[in-house]
Amino acid sequence: MTYGRKDKKLKEKLNYIGTRDLLGMISIHFITFANNAEDVAMQADIFNKTKLMSPQKQYMYLAGLLMSTEDKSDGSIMKNEESGIFDELENDVQEITQEYIKTFLNIDYKAEPDNAKRNLVSMEAFTSYFDTGILRYPEQTIELIRELYADFDLYLEEMTGLVLEDFISFYQLVYDTFEETMNASKYAVESIKRQLKYFNPFAIDIEREYERFLSFAQGTASINLQNAMDNLNTIKSASVIEMFGAKKGEKLLDIFGLYRAETDFLYYNGKNPFADKPLCWIDKETLFVVHPQFLLNAIYNYITDILESPKNSFADKYKKSKADIVEDLFIKLLKKIFGEEAKYHTSVCEERGTKEHDILIEFKDYILIAEVKASKVREPFFNPEKGYKRVHDHFNSDSGIGGAYEQAIILKKFIETKNDTILFENKNKKFVVENVSNKKILPIVLTLNQFGGLAVNTSMILKKEDNQPYPWVCNWHDLENIIEILQYLNKKPDDFIDYIVWRIANHPNVLSSDELDVIEGYFINSYVKEKKGAIYFPPNGPSLIDKIYFEKHGIPYEFPREKSPVHKKKKIGRNDPCPCNSGKKFKKCCIGKGIYD
């Protein structure tokens, strides 16, 4: 295979690239010298800044590969005429990524339909795992860290010498320092820009005018700019030691600080050192920060690995507790949707002592059976045949989506046996689901983690009886974002139910890798509900949830309103029915929100 040779050639090139040069280039694609709120909002869309197919993960690969090489550069800042090497490196990474994908596509789809399906499933799992970047907002990750780990501080301290708030405070220090250096750089640049306005090239004494500006540029302004640029994207180890003390500070720096040539890393699907240690040493006192969110994600993964390690005597206890915590998290979210209009049941059994089902919700003429899974996404194999078996076995195991679906269907079948069905919750509390024959039962699978395209379209791999419905599958952070969307669009619980019903009925026809793209398309584009056959929801980078997030932070933001060029948008009158199908007039619903106007 050619991908191995290309990986090695790329690594050889990186030997002669300075650490700060390349990491700085990568960072530019995640941050912007913004002069206004609109520029800040554009930071979310790195797809407009690069030709890479999966920029976040591909840049992480490039960073990890760089940090696995010896630094043979001369230490000088790269000149403008040398900057073309960055485009060359991007092209190399793109070629390497495409070589990996070709492995799954190298098959005669007509002659080998079974193997073709196998390869597609393997490719979906592979790309979801290795190409999907960080999808949570920082606030979501911090919330999740506190919810999952707060009760295990003693165990965490025993294993690491650090407690939960140490990790969060460390992230906050890095974030605040990152913001301060960015603001200092912007201020220095703006200072020079302001002086340029006062420079008058048409002055009578042009030589004196020029010398005045040159003196300014070489004086305080130059010093300020140089200092700002020297500190840009960096944090000093001394500031960490000062805040946490020597013992804790050095421990944090050891866990998340990465030295060049510290590890041996080559292949795109290998264990990337930058993902685990995203703070890169550029000298004995200074670490480079590509973006603080990489650190936050590394913290989340590190604590999870520590607490779930089989080496720990408390690992099983934590996993059991985690399952209960995740179930409670989802109950809280579902109550935000249905409120007091619904009845909620947890730990539901057909008979006393039988296997428990996680959540049952009664809402009007609907019964929602939700099974919750907190298991990790297993790393897929690169070999399509082996990869398919691993993905298939995990997907349909008790801890996988297929296993959860099967549990939901077992309860569904039991409920359907009687018009008034007796069930038990929380081991021995009896309750009755009444008038079952007039109700529709909806199977739902809720996962803590992101399972990618196989969760969005389970028909690729799900074992299902022909007369049974597909499940609706959603992960925790997507459900949080869906709630934000529902609230922003003034949608009611009935609207959410309508979406679930539509989603389940059209499950095999939905072509997407992201549930948020589907729900945004459903509520924003009226044609979706009436469309027959396959419907594609393309990923567009910036989205409605980005708009909601930035507006919460006081930042005006627009996003591509149409996710498909199916029809032209026409002007909507103030008194016309709102296109979101809320039943309200446009002026009393979505007007002014930037969705349809």
Secondary structure in CASP SS format (residue, H / E / C, confidence):
PFRMAT SS
TARGET T0000
AUTHOR 0000-0000-0000
METHOD secondary structure of the structure
MODEL  1
M C 1.00
T H 1.00
Y H 1.00
G H 1.00
R H 1.00
K H 1.00
D H 1.00
K H 1.00
K H 1.00
L H 1.00
K H 1.00
E H 1.00
K H 1.00
L H 1.00
N C 1.00
Y C 1.00
I C 1.00
G C 1.00
T H 1.00
R H 1.00
D H 1.00
L H 1.00
L H 1.00
G H 1.00
M H 1.00
I H 1.00
S H 1.00
I H 1.00
H C 1.00
F C 1.00
I C 1.00
T C 1.00
F C 1.00
A C 1.00
N C 1.00
N C 1.00
A H 1.00
E H 1.00
D H 1.00
V H 1.00
A H 1.00
M H 1.00
Q H 1.00
A H 1.00
D C 1.00
I H 1.00
F H 1.00
N H 1.00
K H 1.00
T C 1.00
K C 1.00
L C 1.00
M C 1.00
S C 1.00
P H 1.00
Q H 1.00
K H 1.00
Q H 1.00
Y H 1.00
M H 1.00
Y H 1.00
L H 1.00
A H 1.00
G H 1.00
L H 1.00
L H 1.00
M H 1.00
S C 1.00
T C 1.00
E C 1.00
D C 1.00
K C 1.00
S C 1.00
D C 1.00
G C 1.00
S C 1.00
I C 1.00
M C 1.00
K C 1.00
N H 1.00
E H 1.00
E H 1.00
S C 1.00
G H 1.00
I H 1.00
F H 1.00
D H 1.00
E H 1.00
L H 1.00
E H 1.00
N H 1.00
D H 1.00
V H 1.00
Q H 1.00
E H 1.00
I H 1.00
T H 1.00
Q H 1.00
E H 1.00
Y H 1.00
I H 1.00
K H 1.00
T H 1.00
F H 1.00
L H 1.00
N C 1.00
I C 1.00
D C 1.00
Y C 1.00
K C 1.00
A C 1.00
E C 1.00
P H 1.00
D H 1.00
N H 1.00
A H 1.00
K H 1.00
R H 1.00
N H 1.00
L H 1.00
V H 1.00
S H 1.00
M H 1.00
E H 1.00
A H 1.00
F H 1.00
T H 1.00
S H 1.00
Y H 1.00
F H 1.00
D H 1.00
T C 1.00
G C 1.00
I C 1.00
L C 1.00
R C 1.00
Y C 1.00
P H 1.00
E H 1.00
Q H 1.00
T H 1.00
I H 1.00
E H 1.00
L H 1.00
I H 1.00
R H 1.00
E H 1.00
L H 1.00
Y H 1.00
A H 1.00
D H 1.00
F H 1.00
D H 1.00
L H 1.00
Y H 1.00
L H 1.00
E H 1.00
E H 1.00
M H 1.00
T H 1.00
G C 1.00
L C 1.00
V C 1.00
L H 1.00
E H 1.00
D H 1.00
F H 1.00
I H 1.00
S H 1.00
F H 1.00
Y H 1.00
Q H 1.00
L H 1.00
V H 1.00
Y H 1.00
D H 1.00
T H 1.00
F H 1.00
E H 1.00
E H 1.00
T H 1.00
M H 1.00
N H 1.00
A H 1.00
S H 1.00
K H 1.00
Y H 1.00
A H 1.00
V H 1.00
E H 1.00
S H 1.00
I H 1.00
K H 1.00
R H 1.00
Q H 1.00
L H 1.00
K H 1.00
Y H 1.00
F C 1.00
N C 1.00
P C 1.00
F C 1.00
A C 1.00
I C 1.00
D C 1.00
I H 1.00
E H 1.00
R H 1.00
E H 1.00
Y H 1.00
E H 1.00
R H 1.00
F H 1.00
L H 1.00
S H 1.00
F H 1.00
A H 1.00
Q H 1.00
G C 1.00
T H 1.00
A H 1.00
S H 1.00
I H 1.00
N H 1.00
L H 1.00
Q H 1.00
N H 1.00
A H 1.00
M H 1.00
D H 1.00
N H 1.00
L C 1.00
N C 1.00
T E 1.00
I E 1.00
K E 1.00
S H 1.00
A H 1.00
S H 1.00
V H 1.00
I H 1.00
E H 1.00
M H 1.00
F H 1.00
G H 1.00
A H 1.00
K H 1.00
K H 1.00
G H 1.00
E H 1.00
K H 1.00
L H 1.00
L H 1.00
D H 1.00
I H 1.00
F H 1.00
G E 1.00
L E 1.00
Y C 1.00
R C 1.00
A C 1.00
E C 1.00
T C 1.00
D C 1.00
F C 1.00
L C 1.00
Y C 1.00
Y C 1.00
N C 1.00
G C 1.00
K C 1.00
N C 1.00
P H 1.00
F H 1.00
A H 1.00
D H 1.00
K C 1.00
P C 1.00
L E 1.00
C E 1.00
W E 1.00
I C 1.00
D C 1.00
K C 1.00
E C 1.00
T E 1.00
L E 1.00
F E 1.00
V E 1.00
V C 1.00
H C 1.00
P H 1.00
Q H 1.00
F H 1.00
L H 1.00
L H 1.00
N H 1.00
A H 1.00
I H 1.00
Y H 1.00
N H 1.00
Y H 1.00
I H 1.00
T H 1.00
D H 1.00
I H 1.00
L H 1.00
E H 1.00
S C 1.00
P C 1.00
K C 1.00
N C 1.00
S C 1.00
F C 1.00
A H 1.00
D H 1.00
K H 1.00
Y H 1.00
K H 1.00
K H 1.00
S H 1.00
K H 1.00
A H 1.00
D H 1.00
I H 1.00
V H 1.00
E H 1.00
D H 1.00
L H 1.00
F H 1.00
I H 1.00
K H 1.00
L H 1.00
L H 1.00
K H 1.00
K H 1.00
I H 1.00
F H 1.00
G H 1.00
E H 1.00
E H 1.00
A C 1.00
K E 1.00
Y E 1.00
H E 1.00
T E 1.00
S E 1.00
V E 1.00
C E 1.00
E C 1.00
E C 1.00
R C 1.00
G C 1.00
T C 1.00
K C 1.00
E C 1.00
H E 1.00
D E 1.00
I E 1.00
L E 1.00
I E 1.00
E E 1.00
F E 1.00
K C 1.00
D C 1.00
Y E 1.00
I E 1.00
L E 1.00
I E 1.00
A E 1.00
E E 1.00
V E 1.00
K E 1.00
A C 1.00
S C 1.00
K C 1.00
V C 1.00
R C 1.00
E C 1.00
P C 1.00
F C 1.00
F C 1.00
N C 1.00
P H 1.00
E H 1.00
K H 1.00
G H 1.00
Y H 1.00
K H 1.00
R H 1.00
V H 1.00
H H 1.00
D H 1.00
H H 1.00
F H 1.00
N C 1.00
S C 1.00
D C 1.00
S C 1.00
G C 1.00
I H 1.00
G H 1.00
G H 1.00
A H 1.00
Y H 1.00
E H 1.00
Q H 1.00
A H 1.00
I H 1.00
I H 1.00
L H 1.00
K H 1.00
K H 1.00
F H 1.00
I H 1.00
E C 1.00
T C 1.00
K C 1.00
N C 1.00
D C 1.00
T E 1.00
I E 1.00
L E 1.00
F E 1.00
E E 1.00
N C 1.00
K C 1.00
N C 1.00
K E 1.00
K E 1.00
F E 1.00
V E 1.00
V E 1.00
E C 1.00
N C 1.00
V H 1.00
S H 1.00
N H 1.00
K C 1.00
K E 1.00
I E 1.00
L E 1.00
P E 1.00
I E 1.00
V E 1.00
L E 1.00
T E 1.00
L C 1.00
N C 1.00
Q C 1.00
F C 1.00
G C 1.00
G H 1.00
L H 1.00
A H 1.00
V H 1.00
N C 1.00
T H 1.00
S H 1.00
M H 1.00
I C 1.00
L C 1.00
K C 1.00
K C 1.00
E C 1.00
D C 1.00
N C 1.00
Q C 1.00
P C 1.00
Y C 1.00
P C 1.00
W E 1.00
V E 1.00
C E 1.00
N E 1.00
W H 1.00
H H 1.00
D H 1.00
L H 1.00
E H 1.00
N H 1.00
I H 1.00
I H 1.00
E H 1.00
I H 1.00
L H 1.00
Q H 1.00
Y H 1.00
L C 1.00
N C 1.00
K C 1.00
K C 1.00
P H 1.00
D H 1.00
D H 1.00
F H 1.00
I H 1.00
D H 1.00
Y H 1.00
I H 1.00
V H 1.00
W H 1.00
R H 1.00
I H 1.00
A H 1.00
N C 1.00
H H 1.00
P H 1.00
N H 1.00
V E 1.00
L E 1.00
S C 1.00
S C 1.00
D C 1.00
E H 1.00
L H 1.00
D H 1.00
V H 1.00
I H 1.00
E H 1.00
G H 1.00
Y H 1.00
F H 1.00
I H 1.00
N C 1.00
S C 1.00
Y H 1.00
V H 1.00
K H 1.00
E H 1.00
K C 1.00
K C 1.00
G C 1.00
A C 1.00
I E 1.00
Y E 1.00
F C 1.00
P C 1.00
P C 1.00
N C 1.00
G C 1.00
P C 1.00
S C 1.00
L H 1.00
I H 1.00
D H 1.00
K H 1.00
I H 1.00
Y H 1.00
F H 1.00
E H 1.00
K H 1.00
H C 1.00
G C 1.00
I C 1.00
P C 1.00
Y C 1.00
E C 1.00
F C 1.00
P C 1.00
R C 1.00
E C 1.00
K C 1.00
S C 1.00
P C 1.00
V C 1.00
H C 1.00
K C 1.00
K C 1.00
K C 1.00
K C 1.00
I C 1.00
G C 1.00
R C 1.00
N C 1.00
D C 1.00
P E 1.00
C C 1.00
P C 1.00
C C 1.00
N C 1.00
S C 1.00
G C 1.00
K C 1.00
K E 1.00
F H 1.00
K H 1.00
K H 1.00
C C 1.00
C C 1.00
I C 1.00
G C 1.00
K C 1.00
G C 1.00
I C 1.00
Y C 1.00
D C 1.00
END
